[in-house]
Structures are given as C-alpha cells and as structure tokens.
C-alpha cells in the first residue's frame, strides 16, 4: 500500500512539474513574441508565428503584409503598452495543445498628411465601429489616432510547431477553420 501511495505521489508530482514547465515555456515565448511585436521586429514575429499559417501565405507574403500594415502611404503605425490580460487554460485536441490568450495594446497611427475634418471624422467613426468609439482618440495636434485594443492570440504546440507558436485569433475570420479543427474552434469560442 505504501508503495502504491508513493507511486501515485510521484505520478502527481511529475505531472504537476511537467505542466508547470510547459506553462513556463508558454509564458516565456508569449512574452518574447509580444516584446518583438512592440518593437515591430517582423522577422522575429514570424519566427514565433504558427508555421501552418505559411501553408496559406508564404513567409515573404506575410512579411510584406505586416510591413504594409505598419507603414503605408497614409500612415505609420506603432504598437505600445502590450500587456497580457488572460492566458486561458491549455487544452489538448488530437496531437496538439492550445491556449487562447487575450492581451491589450495601444496602436498609434500617425498620418503622413493631415486629414481634413471630414476624413478625420470618417476614419475615427470606422475605427470606432471596429474597436468601440470609447477606445478611439484622435490628437489633431499630433496627427495621431490612438486606438486602445483588446486582441486575441492562440498558442499552439502540435505537429507543425515543436515549440509554442502563435497566431492572431478572430473567431469571425475565414482563416480560423483552415488552421484548426471544429473541436479546437469550439473550445476556443468557449473562452471569453
């Protein structure tokens, strides 16, 4: 009986240590990608991106899109104050492990030419519809639109990714079912 109890204790301890190590690895990699995101280090961000996404668009195409989103003929964008809000429980499905993550950040969009009042109002309204008008502030003096954002990521560790990797998550996106099984999508939707 003592031997049985000792075996159970060892099993519980090793399982707890394994989960703690995995959660530590997830937290470490999450902080790293968020740091690279705040610094706009696109190549590093792509290093941490879920590799399956590159079956839908090449790494070069993704890089080009990210660079264009940060700097185009209308504005330059910077991200700041990125903070993890919630790391939802890790769950398994098939051979993969997944975790939904919410985080906040401030996006600053500096316009390259001062928008006229009509364009400024229209752009502010459009951004307000997407992010909530209470999360939008336009500084006319700076020519900067400040957007407080709540965003989601999914952390994945599976046959495509030996280490925790990440992909932006919007449950309305047409890409989500291309990356994840129905079971994973349903579990992700359950976390708010």
N, C-alpha and C positions, 0 to 999 in steps of 0.2 A: 504494500500500500504506500509506504514512504517513497519507494522508487517511482510509482505511478504519479504521485503528487509532485515529485521532483521533476519528472518528465514534462508534466503539464506546465509547471512553473517555468522551465527552460523554454518551452514552446511559446508561451505567452510573452516572456521577456524577449526572445529573439524576434517575434512578430512585432512587438512594440518598437524595438530598436530599428528594425527594417523600415517600418512606417515612418519613424522619426527621421531616419536618414533620407528617405525618399522625399518627405516633406521639406527637409532642409535643402535638398538638391533642387526641388521645385522653387522654393523661396529664393534661393541664390540665383538661379537662372532668370527668374522673373525680375529680380532687382537689376540684374545685368542688362536685360533687354530694355527695361524701362529707362535705365540710365543712357543707353545708346539712343533710344528714341528721343529723349530730351536733348541730347547733343546732336541729333539729326545725322548720326553716323549710319548711313544707309547700308553699306556693305556689312557692317556688324549686325544690324537689324535683320538683314536677310540670312545671316549665318544662324540666327535663332528662330527663323521662320519655319513653320511646319513644312517639311520637304514635299509632301503630297501636293501642296499648292502649285509647285513648279511643274506638275503634270497638266495644269490648266493654263499657265502662262510661264514663259521662261524666266529665269532669274534676271536676265537683262531687261526683259519687258517690265518686270515688277520694279526693277531699279528705276527705269525711265519714268514709270508712272508715279513712283514715290517722289522722285526729284521734281517732276512737274507739279505735283500737289503742293510742294513746299516753295517752289519758285517758278512763277509763270509770268506772262506779260502783264497781268493785272495786279498781282500782289506777291509778297513773300510771307511765308507762314513760319512761325516758331512755336514750339510746344514748351510749356513750363509747368512747374509745380505738379508733376506727375506723382500721384500717391495711390497706393493700393487701398482699396476700400474693403473688399471681401475676397478671400480665396475660399470658394465653396468646397465642400468635401470632394475628395478624389474618389472617382468611381471607376470600375472596370467594365469593359464590354468586349467580348471576344478576347483577342490578344492585346488589347490596348488599355491604357489608363488615361483618364481625362479629368480635368478640373476646369470649371468656369471661374473666371476672375473678373471682378469689377474694379475699375480704377477711375480716378478723376484726373483732370488736367485742364490747363488753360491754353487755348490756342489764340495766338495773336496774329492777326492778318494785317500787314502793313501794305497799304495801297501805294502803287508806284506813281499814280497820278491822283490828285484829289478828286473824289467822286462829287458830282453835283448833288444837290439836296434830294432830287428825285431818285437817282441811282442809290444814294446812301440809304434812303428810307426803304426802297425796294429790297436791297440786299439785306438790310437789318431785319425786315419782315420775313424774308425767305429763310434766313438763318434762325430766326426766332421760331418759325414753324417746325424746323428740324430739331432744334435744341431747347426750345422753350424761351419765350421772349424775356423771362426773368434772368436768363443766363447769357444775355447779349448786352454788350455795352459798346457804343461807338464813341471814340475820342476824336472829335473833329480836329483838335489842335495837333494831335499826333498823326492823324490819318490812319488810326489803328482800330480794328474791330476786335474786341476781346470776347472770347466765347468760353464759358465755363462748361466743360463736357463731362458726362459720365459715359464711359466706354467699357466694352467687354472684350475679353480675350478668352480663348480656350487653350489650355495647356494640354499637350498630347505627348504620350510616350507609347510608341507602337512599332510595327514592323517598318514604318517609314522613318521613324525617329528613335534612335537609341537613347538619346538624352531628351529631357523635356524641351519641347519646341512649342511655338505659339502661332496663333492665327487670330486676327481680329474676328469678332463674332457679332453678327447682326442676324437675329433669327428670321428676318424677312428676306435676307439675301438669297439669291438663287444659287450661290456657290455652296452654301451650307450642306444641302443634300448630296452635292458632288464629293464632299470631303468626308462626311460622316454617315453612318448607318442610321436608319429610322430610330433604332433603340437609343443610340447616342443623342440624336436630336431631341427625342422626347425627354431624356434625362436632363439635358442642358436647359430645356424650356422650363423644367420644374424649379430651377433655381432663379430667384429674383433678387 
